[in-house]
Amino acid sequence: MSDYRTTDDSRPRTAGATTTYRVGGVGSAHCQGVVTRVVGAVEGVTGVEVEIGTGLVTVTTAAEPDAALDALVAEAVDEAGYDFAGRVAA
């Protein structure tokens, strides 16, 4: 019997809830890196994906996102010099 895998176990896995925010001013790889770093440093955030140009920031957390998380993400984004525009409707 052959041994086979149905998934790629080498990829990092980040389980949890996701929320997408819009952030203004993310127009380059540099901006993408800054926003990824500052949002990734927010307590409870386990993953961040930032799209250049659209400013869509998808945040993964272990717990369900709430208003407190929104406020922490907004503060981090604002302090980094970008414009936090809030959650994007699902």
Backbone hydrogen bonds in HBPLUS format (Angstrom, degrees):
<---DONOR---> <-ACCEPTOR-->    atom                        ^
c    i                          cat <-CA-CA->   ^        H-A-AA   ^      H-
h    n   atom  resd res      DA  || num        DHA   H-A  angle D-A-AA Bond
n    s   type  num  typ     dist DA aas  dist angle  dist       angle   num
A0011-ARG N   A0008-ASP O   3.46 MM   3  6.19 172.8  2.47 118.3 120.2     1
A0017-ALA N   A0061-THR O   2.85 MM  44  5.37 136.0  2.05 157.3 162.8     2
A0061-THR N   A0017-ALA O   2.83 MM  44  5.37 157.6  1.88 155.3 163.1     3
A0019-THR N   A0059-VAL O   2.89 MM  40  5.29 148.3  2.00 145.8 156.3     4
A0059-VAL N   A0019-THR O   2.75 MM  40  5.29 170.6  1.76 165.4 165.4     5
A0088-VAL N   A0020-THR O   2.75 MM  68  5.54 161.4  1.79 151.4 147.6     6
A0021-TYR N   A0057-VAL O   2.84 MM  36  5.11 160.7  1.88 141.1 146.1     7
A0057-VAL N   A0021-TYR O   2.83 MM  36  5.11 166.6  1.85 149.4 152.6     8
A0022-ARG N   A0086-GLY O   2.89 MM  64  5.83 153.0  1.97 164.0 171.2     9
A0085-ALA N   A0022-ARG O   2.84 MM  63  5.26 162.1  1.87 163.0 159.8    10
A0023-VAL N   A0055-GLY O   2.78 MM  32  4.79 152.5  1.85 132.4 141.9    11
A0024-GLY N   A0083-ASP O   2.67 MM  59  4.69 161.6  1.70 146.3 147.2    12
A0083-ASP N   A0024-GLY O   3.24 MM  59  4.69 165.4  2.26 131.9 133.8    13
A0053-GLY N   A0026-VAL O   2.80 MM  27  5.89 165.5  1.82 158.6 163.6    14
A0032-GLN N   A0028-SER O   2.94 MM   4  6.21 159.7  1.98 147.9 154.2    15
A0033-GLY N   A0029-ALA O   2.92 MM   4  6.13 155.6  1.98 145.4 151.0    16
A0034-VAL N   A0030-HIS O   2.97 MM   4  6.30 157.1  2.03 152.2 158.4    17
A0035-VAL N   A0031-CYS O   2.94 MM   4  6.15 176.3  1.94 161.5 161.7    18
A0036-THR N   A0032-GLN O   2.93 MM   4  6.03 159.9  1.97 147.0 153.4    19
A0037-ARG N   A0033-GLY O   2.95 MM   4  6.06 158.3  2.00 144.8 150.6    20
A0038-VAL N   A0034-VAL O   2.95 MM   4  6.22 170.5  1.95 161.4 162.7    21
A0039-VAL N   A0035-VAL O   2.99 MM   4  5.92 164.9  2.01 149.8 154.7    22
A0040-GLY N   A0036-THR O   2.90 MM   4  5.73 148.5  2.00 136.7 146.7    23
A0041-ALA N   A0037-ARG O   3.15 MM   4  6.26 126.8  2.45 136.3 147.9    24
A0042-VAL N   A0039-VAL O   3.09 MM   3  5.40 161.4  2.13 110.1 116.0    25
A0045-VAL N   A0042-VAL O   3.09 MM   3  5.73 166.0  2.11 140.1 142.2    26
A0046-THR N   A0060-THR O   2.75 MM  14  5.51 165.6  1.77 147.8 152.2    27
A0047-GLY N   A0060-THR O   3.30 MM  13  4.78 138.5  2.48 134.2 127.5    28
A0060-THR N   A0047-GLY O   2.85 MM  13  4.78 169.7  1.86 139.5 140.4    29
A0049-GLU N   A0058-THR O   2.91 MM   9  5.13 148.6  2.01 144.1 153.2    30
A0058-THR N   A0049-GLU O   2.82 MM   9  5.13 155.5  1.88 156.1 159.1    31
A0051-GLU N   A0056-LEU O   2.96 MM   5  5.38 159.8  2.00 153.5 160.2    32
A0055-GLY N   A0051-GLU O   3.09 MM   4  5.54 146.6  2.21 149.2 153.6    33
A0070-ASP N   A0066-ASP O   3.05 MM   4  6.40 164.0  2.07 153.6 158.4    34
A0071-ALA N   A0067-ALA O   2.97 MM   4  6.19 155.6  2.03 145.8 151.5    35
A0072-LEU N   A0068-ALA O   3.03 MM   4  6.32 153.9  2.10 145.6 152.4    36
A0073-VAL N   A0069-LEU O   2.87 MM   4  6.10 164.2  1.89 162.2 166.0    37
A0074-ALA N   A0070-ASP O   2.89 MM   4  6.03 162.0  1.92 148.2 153.9    38
A0075-GLU N   A0071-ALA O   2.94 MM   4  6.08 159.3  1.98 145.0 150.4    39
A0076-ALA N   A0072-LEU O   3.02 MM   4  6.21 163.2  2.05 147.0 151.3    40
A0077-VAL N   A0073-VAL O   2.94 MM   4  6.11 165.9  1.96 156.1 159.8    41
A0078-ASP N   A0074-ALA O   2.87 MM   4  5.98 167.7  1.88 153.3 157.3    42
A0079-GLU N   A0075-GLU O   2.89 MM   4  6.00 163.1  1.92 150.6 155.4    43
A0080-ALA N   A0076-ALA O   3.12 MM   4  6.26 135.8  2.32 136.6 147.7    44
A0080-ALA N   A0077-VAL O   3.15 MM   3  5.16 129.2  2.42  95.1 108.7    45
A0082-TYR N   A0077-VAL O   3.12 MM   5  5.53 166.0  2.14 151.2 147.4    46
A0081-GLY N   A0078-ASP O   2.98 MM   3  5.18 155.5  2.04 105.4 113.3    47
